[in-house]
Amino acid sequence: MTSDEATVFAADPEGMGLVWRQLSELATASPKRWMDAYLAAFAIAAGMRLVTFDSDFGQFESMGFDLILPIHCGFVIDEQAARGG
């Protein structure tokens, strides 16, 4: 993957830790929320856009998260089937 010019390694951007803590605050433990919040915080702090089929990332849009959900681009996705259900 590192030989592909379309991919690059990016270190955690400055200020990302603070954004991550803000996005992941919940009253109860939620490892999935923490991982989603990490990716969203990385994108926010680095000024990057995230493209994903996971609509759960929509919860971070109001916090400055630049998100593209392909479902909004005319694709129809059966989320239950995508989750193996």
C-alpha positions, 0 to 999 in steps of 0.5 A: 500500500505504501508503494501506491502514490495515492496513499500517504502516511500522516502523523496525528495532526496538531490539536487532534487529541483535544478534538478527539476527546471532545468528540468521544465524550459519552456517559458510558464506554463505547469503543466504536464511538471512540474509533469513529471519533478518532477518525473524525478528529483526525480529519477535522484537525488535518483539514481533510475530508473523509469518504465512508459508507458508514452513516454513523459519521454523520453525528460529527458533521455539526462539529466541523467534520467534512464528510462524504457519504456515497449514499448521498451521491445517488447510490442506494445501500442496503445497510442491513445487508452491508452489516451482514444481516 
